[in-house]
Amino acid sequence: MTSEAYEVRLTGPAVRALHRLEPKLADAVLRFLEGPLAENPMRTTKALGAELDGQRSGYVGIAYRVVVRVDEEARTVYVMRIAHRADVYRRM
């Protein structure tokens, strides 16, 4: 039995970050967003704590992170930020 996929929505900052990525990396991010993240965001991300409570982080490759907020009731994943792991949690 397969449940329906989550809707994935990108925020403005996430869209801008996606457009700034190299094409190969942008494709990998899109595959992650449309595939594993949409299918099961709780399994493909980990919960964040402290000031980022309520948000989750997923990995794209070794160096990039996707920060999301999951609305279980609406079955929607909001992509808040896409950035290199060294920068992803700054200015949030």
MOPAC internal coordinates of N, CA, C and O (Angstrom, degrees):
PM7 1SCF
backbone

  N    0.0000 0     0.00 0     0.00 0    0    0    0
  C    1.4496 1     0.00 0     0.00 0    1    0    0
  C    1.5264 1   109.28 1     0.00 0    2    1    0
  O    1.2310 1   119.97 1   -57.28 1    3    2    1
  N    1.3038 1   117.66 1   122.72 1    3    2    1
  C    1.4527 1   122.82 1  -178.19 1    5    3    2
  C    1.5158 1   109.67 1  -107.76 1    6    5    3
  O    1.2310 1   120.67 1   -47.51 1    7    6    5
  N    1.3288 1   116.33 1   132.49 1    7    6    5
  C    1.4569 1   118.71 1   176.70 1    9    7    6
  C    1.5240 1   109.01 1   -87.22 1   10    9    7
  O    1.2310 1   121.69 1   -19.43 1   11   10    9
  N    1.3119 1   114.38 1   160.57 1   11   10    9
  C    1.4569 1   120.44 1  -178.65 1   13   11   10
  C    1.5272 1   110.14 1   -68.06 1   14   13   11
  O    1.2310 1   120.35 1   -37.02 1   15   14   13
  N    1.3228 1   116.94 1   142.98 1   15   14   13
  C    1.4619 1   121.81 1  -179.73 1   17   15   14
  C    1.5238 1   110.77 1   -67.26 1   18   17   15
  O    1.2310 1   121.32 1   -25.24 1   19   18   17
  N    1.3107 1   115.07 1   154.76 1   19   18   17
  C    1.4561 1   121.68 1   175.47 1   21   19   18
  C    1.5276 1   108.90 1   -76.97 1   22   21   19
  O    1.2310 1   120.63 1   -28.53 1   23   22   21
  N    1.3108 1   116.41 1   151.47 1   23   22   21
  C    1.4608 1   120.94 1   171.87 1   25   23   22
  C    1.5225 1   106.53 1   -83.16 1   26   25   23
  O    1.2310 1   120.13 1   -45.56 1   27   26   25
  N    1.3207 1   117.35 1   134.44 1   27   26   25
  C    1.4615 1   122.00 1   179.63 1   29   27   26
  C    1.5236 1   108.14 1  -109.13 1   30   29   27
  O    1.2310 1   120.89 1   -55.55 1   31   30   29
  N    1.3421 1   115.91 1   124.45 1   31   30   29
  C    1.4666 1   121.64 1   179.69 1   33   31   30
  C    1.5203 1   109.19 1  -122.41 1   34   33   31
  O    1.2310 1   120.93 1   -46.31 1   35   34   33
  N    1.3130 1   115.83 1   133.69 1   35   34   33
  C    1.4572 1   120.74 1   179.30 1   37   35   34
  C    1.5208 1   110.31 1   -97.86 1   38   37   35
  O    1.2310 1   120.56 1   -44.24 1   39   38   37
  N    1.3398 1   116.54 1   135.76 1   39   38   37
  C    1.4555 1   121.20 1   173.98 1   41   39   38
  C    1.5274 1   108.47 1   -77.39 1   42   41   39
  O    1.2310 1   120.23 1   -11.94 1   43   42   41
  N    1.3176 1   117.16 1   168.06 1   43   42   41
  C    1.4637 1   121.50 1   178.44 1   45   43   42
  C    1.5210 1   113.33 1   -54.03 1   46   45   43
  O    1.2310 1   119.60 1   130.01 1   47   46   45
  N    1.3488 1   118.37 1   -49.99 1   47   46   45
  C    1.4678 1   119.20 1   178.58 1   49   47   46
  C    1.5278 1   113.17 1   -60.29 1   50   49   47
  O    1.2310 1   120.10 1   144.64 1   51   50   49
  N    1.3160 1   117.41 1   -35.36 1   51   50   49
  C    1.4699 1   120.49 1   179.09 1   53   51   50
  C    1.5238 1   110.92 1   -68.41 1   54   53   51
  O    1.2310 1   120.19 1   140.65 1   55   54   53
  N    1.3255 1   117.24 1   -39.35 1   55   54   53
  C    1.4711 1   121.11 1   177.79 1   57   55   54
  C    1.5229 1   109.87 1   -63.31 1   58   57   55
  O    1.2310 1   120.53 1   134.61 1   59   58   57
  N    1.3363 1   116.59 1   -45.39 1   59   58   57
  C    1.4704 1   120.15 1   179.88 1   61   59   58
  C    1.5281 1   110.76 1   -62.30 1   62   61   59
  O    1.2310 1   120.47 1   137.87 1   63   62   61
  N    1.3312 1   116.70 1   -42.13 1   63   62   61
  C    1.4673 1   120.47 1   179.16 1   65   63   62
  C    1.5218 1   110.99 1   -63.50 1   66   65   63
  O    1.2310 1   120.39 1   139.16 1   67   66   65
  N    1.3145 1   116.87 1   -40.84 1   67   66   65
  C    1.4650 1   121.37 1   179.59 1   69   67   66
  C    1.5259 1   110.86 1   -62.20 1   70   69   67
  O    1.2310 1   120.26 1   139.45 1   71   70   69
  N    1.3256 1   117.10 1   -40.55 1   71   70   69
  C    1.4681 1   121.02 1   179.86 1   73   71   70
  C    1.5267 1   112.39 1   -68.86 1   74   73   71
  O    1.2310 1   120.04 1   155.66 1   75   74   73
  N    1.3349 1   117.53 1   -24.34 1   75   74   73
  C    1.4662 1   120.96 1  -179.60 1   77   75   74
  C    1.5282 1   112.94 1   -83.52 1   78   77   75
  O    1.2310 1   119.96 1   165.76 1   79   78   77
  N    1.3191 1   117.68 1   -14.24 1   79   78   77
  C    1.4668 1   120.85 1  -177.97 1   81   79   78
  C    1.5251 1   111.60 1   -73.99 1   82   81   79
  O    1.2310 1   121.13 1   -24.97 1   83   82   81
  N    1.3234 1   115.44 1   155.03 1   83   82   81
  C    1.4580 1   120.51 1   172.58 1   85   83   82
  C    1.5262 1   107.88 1   -62.75 1   86   85   83
  O    1.2310 1   119.61 1   -33.03 1   87   86   85
  N    1.3371 1   118.34 1   146.97 1   87   86   85
  C    1.4701 1   121.06 1  -175.70 1   89   87   86
  C    1.5316 1   114.62 1   -52.47 1   90   89   87
  O    1.2310 1   119.96 1   138.00 1   91   90   89
  N    1.3169 1   117.68 1   -42.00 1   91   90   89
  C    1.4643 1   120.69 1  -178.52 1   93   91   90
  C    1.5316 1   111.03 1   -64.09 1   94   93   91
  O    1.2310 1   120.45 1   138.05 1   95   94   93
  N    1.3232 1   116.74 1   -41.95 1   95   94   93
  C    1.4614 1   121.29 1   178.96 1   97   95   94
  C    1.5272 1   110.57 1   -70.70 1   98   97   95
  O    1.2310 1   120.06 1   139.95 1   99   98   97
  N    1.3286 1   117.50 1   -40.05 1   99   98   97
  C    1.4685 1   121.23 1   177.50 1  101   99   98
  C    1.5284 1   110.38 1   -60.03 1  102  101   99
  O    1.2310 1   120.29 1   139.75 1  103  102  101
  N    1.3284 1   117.05 1   -40.25 1  103  102  101
  C    1.4702 1   120.79 1   177.16 1  105  103  102
  C    1.5297 1   111.11 1   -62.62 1  106  105  103
  O    1.2310 1   120.39 1   138.65 1  107  106  105
  N    1.3308 1   116.87 1   -41.35 1  107  106  105
  C    1.4663 1   120.64 1   179.04 1  109  107  106
  C    1.5292 1   110.51 1   -64.16 1  110  109  107
  O    1.2310 1   120.40 1   139.41 1  111  110  109
  N    1.3261 1   116.84 1   -40.59 1  111  110  109
  C    1.4656 1   120.72 1   178.27 1  113  111  110
  C    1.5244 1   109.84 1   -63.66 1  114  113  111
  O    1.2310 1   120.16 1   133.92 1  115  114  113
  N    1.3277 1   117.30 1   -46.08 1  115  114  113
  C    1.4681 1   120.67 1   179.83 1  117  115  114
  C    1.5264 1   111.79 1   -61.78 1  118  117  115
  O    1.2310 1   120.27 1   140.12 1  119  118  117
  N    1.3330 1   117.08 1   -39.88 1  119  118  117
  C    1.4697 1   120.32 1   177.02 1  121  119  118
  C    1.5278 1   110.72 1   -61.88 1  122  121  119
  O    1.2310 1   120.55 1   139.81 1  123  122  121
  N    1.3294 1   116.55 1   -40.19 1  123  122  121
  C    1.4679 1   120.62 1   177.77 1  125  123  122
  C    1.5293 1   110.66 1   -65.08 1  126  125  123
  O    1.2310 1   120.30 1   135.13 1  127  126  125
  N    1.3357 1   117.04 1   -44.87 1  127  126  125
  C    1.4669 1   121.23 1  -177.98 1  129  127  126
  C    1.5252 1   111.76 1   -64.48 1  130  129  127
  O    1.2310 1   120.55 1   137.00 1  131  130  129
  N    1.3260 1   116.55 1   -43.00 1  131  130  129
  C    1.4676 1   121.21 1  -175.55 1  133  131  130
  C    1.5286 1   112.72 1   -82.53 1  134  133  131
  O    1.2310 1   120.38 1   158.64 1  135  134  133
  N    1.3189 1   116.89 1   -21.36 1  135  134  133
  C    1.4604 1   120.95 1  -177.02 1  137  135  134
  C    1.5161 1   112.62 1  -102.07 1  138  137  135
  O    1.2310 1   120.30 1    80.16 1  139  138  137
  N    1.3381 1   117.02 1   -99.84 1  139  138  137
  C    1.4680 1   120.75 1  -173.70 1  141  139  138
  C    1.5293 1   114.41 1   -56.72 1  142  141  139
  O    1.2310 1   119.89 1   139.41 1  143  142  141
  N    1.3286 1   117.81 1   -40.59 1  143  142  141
  C    1.4638 1   119.68 1  -178.62 1  145  143  142
  C    1.5210 1   111.38 1   -65.48 1  146  145  143
  O    1.2310 1   120.04 1   134.46 1  147  146  145
  N    1.3205 1   117.53 1   -45.54 1  147  146  145
  C    1.4692 1   121.25 1  -179.69 1  149  147  146
  C    1.5271 1   111.48 1   -67.10 1  150  149  147
  O    1.2310 1   120.32 1   147.52 1  151  150  149
  N    1.3253 1   117.00 1   -32.48 1  151  150  149
  C    1.4629 1   120.70 1  -178.43 1  153  151  150
  C    1.5246 1   112.67 1   -74.38 1  154  153  151
  O    1.2310 1   120.28 1   137.18 1  155  154  153
  N    1.3332 1   117.07 1   -42.82 1  155  154  153
  C    1.4631 1   120.03 1  -177.39 1  157  155  154
  C    1.5302 1   110.01 1  -157.07 1  158  157  155
  O    1.2310 1   119.89 1   -97.29 1  159  158  157
  N    1.3293 1   117.81 1    82.71 1  159  158  157
  C    1.4606 1   120.40 1  -175.97 1  161  159  158
  C    1.5280 1   113.73 1   -64.65 1  162  161  159
  O    1.2310 1   119.79 1   151.38 1  163  162  161
  N    1.3133 1   118.02 1   -28.62 1  163  162  161
  C    1.4651 1   119.87 1  -179.48 1  165  163  162
  C    1.5259 1   111.67 1   -72.49 1  166  165  163
  O    1.2310 1   120.58 1   151.82 1  167  166  165
  N    1.3022 1   116.50 1   -28.18 1  167  166  165
  C    1.4640 1   120.33 1  -179.73 1  169  167  166
  C    1.5305 1   111.57 1   -83.82 1  170  169  167
  O    1.2310 1   120.20 1   147.42 1  171  170  169
  N    1.3202 1   117.22 1   -32.58 1  171  170  169
  C    1.4661 1   120.41 1  -174.22 1  173  171  170
  C    1.5211 1   113.42 1   -95.24 1  174  173  171
  O    1.2310 1   120.08 1  -176.03 1  175  174  173
  N    1.3417 1   117.45 1     3.97 1  175  174  173
  C    1.4606 1   121.12 1   177.82 1  177  175  174
  C    1.5207 1   109.20 1  -133.69 1  178  177  175
  O    1.2310 1   121.06 1   -15.39 1  179  178  177
  N    1.3306 1   115.59 1   164.61 1  179  178  177
  C    1.4663 1   119.91 1   175.47 1  181  179  178
  C    1.5228 1   108.74 1  -120.22 1  182  181  179
  O    1.2310 1   120.85 1   -31.68 1  183  182  181
  N    1.3234 1   115.98 1   148.32 1  183  182  181
  C    1.4631 1   121.74 1  -179.65 1  185  183  182
  C    1.5269 1   109.98 1   -69.74 1  186  185  183
  O    1.2310 1   121.17 1   -37.79 1  187  186  185
  N    1.3251 1   115.37 1   142.21 1  187  186  185
  C    1.4554 1   121.87 1   176.16 1  189  187  186
  C    1.5229 1   108.56 1  -104.10 1  190  189  187
  O    1.2310 1   120.39 1   -26.07 1  191  190  189
  N    1.3111 1   116.86 1   153.93 1  191  190  189
  C    1.4579 1   120.69 1  -178.12 1  193  191  190
  C    1.5161 1   112.32 1  -114.61 1  194  193  191
  O    1.2310 1   121.43 1    13.38 1  195  194  193
  N    1.3110 1   114.87 1  -166.62 1  195  194  193
  C    1.4686 1   124.43 1   178.36 1  197  195  194
  C    1.5236 1   111.61 1    54.09 1  198  197  195
  O    1.2310 1   120.27 1    50.57 1  199  198  197
  N    1.3375 1   117.10 1  -129.43 1  199  198  197
  C    1.4700 1   120.98 1  -177.63 1  201  199  198
  C    1.5248 1   112.39 1   -66.40 1  202  201  199
  O    1.2310 1   120.16 1   161.10 1  203  202  201
  N    1.3039 1   117.29 1   -18.90 1  203  202  201
  C    1.4655 1   121.36 1  -177.77 1  205  203  202
  C    1.5250 1   111.79 1   -97.46 1  206  205  203
  O    1.2310 1   120.49 1  -163.51 1  207  206  205
  N    1.3214 1   116.67 1    16.49 1  207  206  205
  C    1.4583 1   121.25 1   179.68 1  209  207  206
  C    1.5265 1   110.28 1   -54.89 1  210  209  207
  O    1.2310 1   120.59 1   -44.85 1  211  210  209
  N    1.3093 1   116.48 1   135.15 1  211  210  209
  C    1.4635 1   121.32 1  -178.07 1  213  211  210
  C    1.5169 1   112.75 1    95.20 1  214  213  211
  O    1.2310 1   120.79 1   171.23 1  215  214  213
  N    1.3267 1   116.10 1    -8.77 1  215  214  213
  C    1.4585 1   119.99 1   177.46 1  217  215  214
  C    1.5205 1   108.93 1  -109.50 1  218  217  215
  O    1.2310 1   121.35 1   -18.04 1  219  218  217
  N    1.3171 1   115.02 1   161.96 1  219  218  217
  C    1.4548 1   121.71 1  -177.25 1  221  219  218
  C    1.5259 1   108.68 1  -133.35 1  222  221  219
  O    1.2310 1   120.46 1   -22.73 1  223  222  221
  N    1.3200 1   116.72 1   157.27 1  223  222  221
  C    1.4564 1   121.59 1  -178.00 1  225  223  222
  C    1.5249 1   110.17 1  -125.56 1  226  225  223
  O    1.2310 1   120.90 1   -46.63 1  227  226  225
  N    1.3276 1   115.88 1   133.37 1  227  226  225
  C    1.4520 1   121.81 1   176.30 1  229  227  226
  C    1.5185 1   109.94 1  -119.50 1  230  229  227
  O    1.2310 1   120.51 1   -25.19 1  231  230  229
  N    1.3083 1   116.64 1   154.81 1  231  230  229
  C    1.4584 1   122.73 1  -176.97 1  233  231  230
  C    1.5179 1   110.89 1  -101.40 1  234  233  231
  O    1.2310 1   121.29 1   -43.61 1  235  234  233
  N    1.3307 1   115.15 1   136.39 1  235  234  233
  C    1.4644 1   121.72 1   170.63 1  237  235  234
  C    1.5178 1   104.93 1  -123.41 1  238  237  235
  O    1.2310 1   121.03 1   -71.94 1  239  238  237
  N    1.3054 1   115.63 1   108.06 1  239  238  237
  C    1.4517 1   119.55 1  -174.82 1  241  239  238
  C    1.5224 1   109.89 1    67.94 1  242  241  239
  O    1.2310 1   120.86 1    23.94 1  243  242  241
  N    1.3066 1   115.97 1  -156.06 1  243  242  241
  C    1.4572 1   120.89 1  -178.42 1  245  243  242
  C    1.5213 1   111.39 1   -88.02 1  246  245  243
  O    1.2310 1   120.29 1   145.99 1  247  246  245
  N    1.3207 1   117.05 1   -34.01 1  247  246  245
  C    1.4565 1   119.58 1  -167.22 1  249  247  246
  C    1.5224 1   116.57 1  -106.58 1  250  249  247
  O    1.2310 1   118.76 1   169.72 1  251  250  249
  N    1.2993 1   119.96 1   -10.28 1  251  250  249
  C    1.4702 1   120.26 1  -175.12 1  253  251  250
  C    1.5159 1   112.10 1  -113.46 1  254  253  251
  O    1.2310 1   121.78 1   -34.11 1  255  254  253
  N    1.3420 1   114.20 1   145.89 1  255  254  253
  C    1.4594 1   121.94 1   178.98 1  257  255  254
  C    1.5184 1   109.60 1  -123.71 1  258  257  255
  O    1.2310 1   121.33 1   -31.09 1  259  258  257
  N    1.3195 1   115.06 1   148.91 1  259  258  257
  C    1.4595 1   122.76 1   174.60 1  261  259  258
  C    1.5293 1   105.84 1  -120.97 1  262  261  259
  O    1.2310 1   120.42 1   -61.18 1  263  262  261
  N    1.3293 1   116.80 1   118.82 1  263  262  261
  C    1.4614 1   121.32 1   179.55 1  265  263  262
  C    1.5178 1   108.00 1   -98.75 1  266  265  263
  O    1.2310 1   120.89 1   -52.10 1  267  266  265
  N    1.3318 1   115.89 1   127.90 1  267  266  265
  C    1.4642 1   121.11 1  -175.11 1  269  267  266
  C    1.5254 1   110.94 1  -130.91 1  270  269  267
  O    1.2310 1   121.65 1   -17.40 1  271  270  269
  N    1.3240 1   114.44 1   162.60 1  271  270  269
  C    1.4673 1   122.86 1   169.36 1  273  271  270
  C    1.5244 1   105.57 1  -124.13 1  274  273  271
  O    1.2310 1   120.20 1   -50.56 1  275  274  273
  N    1.3245 1   117.21 1   129.44 1  275  274  273
  C    1.4605 1   122.11 1  -176.00 1  277  275  274
  C    1.5287 1   109.72 1  -105.83 1  278  277  275
  O    1.2310 1   120.94 1   -53.78 1  279  278  277
  N    1.3312 1   115.80 1   126.22 1  279  278  277
  C    1.4648 1   122.21 1   173.73 1  281  279  278
  C    1.5231 1   106.57 1  -104.41 1  282  281  279
  O    1.2310 1   120.88 1   -80.78 1  283  282  281
  N    1.3269 1   115.93 1    99.22 1  283  282  281
  C    1.4670 1   121.45 1  -176.29 1  285  283  282
  C    1.5249 1   112.11 1   -62.84 1  286  285  283
  O    1.2310 1   120.20 1   138.52 1  287  286  285
  N    1.3380 1   117.22 1   -41.48 1  287  286  285
  C    1.4693 1   120.21 1  -178.16 1  289  287  286
  C    1.5169 1   111.92 1   -61.17 1  290  289  287
  O    1.2310 1   120.68 1   134.74 1  291  290  289
  N    1.3241 1   116.30 1   -45.26 1  291  290  289
  C    1.4631 1   121.11 1  -178.36 1  293  291  290
  C    1.5263 1   111.99 1   -86.49 1  294  293  291
  O    1.2310 1   120.43 1   174.76 1  295  294  293
  N    1.3333 1   116.78 1    -5.24 1  295  294  293
  C    1.4718 1   122.49 1  -176.33 1  297  295  294
  C    1.5304 1   110.22 1    51.47 1  298  297  295
  O    1.2310 1   121.92 1  -129.63 1  299  298  297
  N    1.3374 1   113.93 1    50.37 1  299  298  297
  C    1.4570 1   121.60 1  -178.48 1  301  299  298
  C    1.5213 1   109.32 1  -128.23 1  302  301  299
  O    1.2310 1   120.99 1   -41.85 1  303  302  301
  N    1.3319 1   115.72 1   138.15 1  303  302  301
  C    1.4571 1   122.29 1   175.06 1  305  303  302
  C    1.5221 1   107.07 1  -112.26 1  306  305  303
  O    1.2310 1   120.64 1   -56.72 1  307  306  305
  N    1.3282 1   116.39 1   123.28 1  307  306  305
  C    1.4616 1   121.71 1   177.92 1  309  307  306
  C    1.5226 1   108.13 1   -99.93 1  310  309  307
  O    1.2310 1   120.28 1   -61.04 1  311  310  309
  N    1.3244 1   117.07 1   118.96 1  311  310  309
  C    1.4597 1   121.55 1   178.21 1  313  311  310
  C    1.5208 1   106.75 1   -84.61 1  314  313  311
  O    1.2310 1   120.94 1   -66.36 1  315  314  313
  N    1.3254 1   115.81 1   113.64 1  315  314  313
  C    1.4523 1   122.03 1  -175.30 1  317  315  314
  C    1.5281 1   112.27 1   -88.09 1  318  317  315
  O    1.2310 1   121.38 1   142.19 1  319  318  317
  N    1.3366 1   114.97 1   -37.81 1  319  318  317
  C    1.4600 1   118.37 1  -173.54 1  321  319  318
  C    1.5243 1   110.24 1  -157.33 1  322  321  319
  O    1.2310 1   120.84 1   -34.65 1  323  322  321
  N    1.3271 1   116.01 1   145.35 1  323  322  321
  C    1.4612 1   123.63 1   173.95 1  325  323  322
  C    1.5197 1   105.58 1  -130.75 1  326  325  323
  O    1.2310 1   120.00 1   -59.71 1  327  326  325
  N    1.3345 1   117.61 1   120.29 1  327  326  325
  C    1.4672 1   119.26 1  -177.19 1  329  327  326
  C    1.5238 1   110.60 1  -161.18 1  330  329  327
  O    1.2310 1   121.75 1   -13.08 1  331  330  329
  N    1.3360 1   114.26 1   166.92 1  331  330  329
  C    1.4570 1   121.57 1   174.13 1  333  331  330
  C    1.5258 1   108.03 1   -62.98 1  334  333  331
  O    1.2310 1   120.42 1   -32.59 1  335  334  333
  N    1.3114 1   116.80 1   147.41 1  335  334  333
  C    1.4638 1   120.60 1  -175.45 1  337  335  334
  C    1.5267 1   112.87 1   -59.68 1  338  337  335
  O    1.2310 1   119.79 1   152.87 1  339  338  337
  N    1.3308 1   118.00 1   -27.13 1  339  338  337
  C    1.4613 1   120.88 1   179.42 1  341  339  338
  C    1.5290 1   111.88 1   -72.48 1  342  341  339
  O    1.2310 1   120.19 1   157.44 1  343  342  341
  N    1.3274 1   117.25 1   -22.56 1  343  342  341
  C    1.4635 1   121.48 1  -174.78 1  345  343  342
  C    1.5172 1   114.85 1  -115.15 1  346  345  343
  O    1.2310 1   119.45 1   167.99 1  347  346  345
  N    1.3088 1   118.65 1   -12.01 1  347  346  345
  C    1.4652 1   121.15 1  -166.69 1  349  347  346
  C    1.5241 1   113.85 1   -61.92 1  350  349  347
  O    1.2310 1   119.27 1   146.88 1  351  350  349
  N    1.3276 1   119.00 1   -33.12 1  351  350  349
  C    1.4631 1   119.90 1  -175.65 1  353  351  350
  C    1.5297 1   112.82 1   -96.68 1  354  353  351
  O    1.2310 1   120.00 1  -179.30 1  355  354  353
  N    1.3123 1   117.60 1     0.70 1  355  354  353
  C    1.4677 1   120.90 1   176.47 1  357  355  354
  C    1.5201 1   109.62 1   -78.12 1  358  357  355
  O    1.2310 1   120.79 1   -33.28 1  359  358  357
  N    1.2960 1   116.09 1   146.72 1  359  358  357
  C    1.4752 1   123.46 1   176.46 1  361  359  358
  C    1.5238 1   112.53 1    57.37 1  362  361  359
  O    1.2310 1   120.24 1  -144.78 1  363  362  361
  N    1.2920 1   117.14 1    35.22 1  363  362  361
  C    1.4748 1   119.21 1   176.53 1  365  363  362
  C    1.5075 1   108.73 1  -107.51 1  366  365  363
  O    1.2310 1   120.10 1   180.00 1  367  366  365

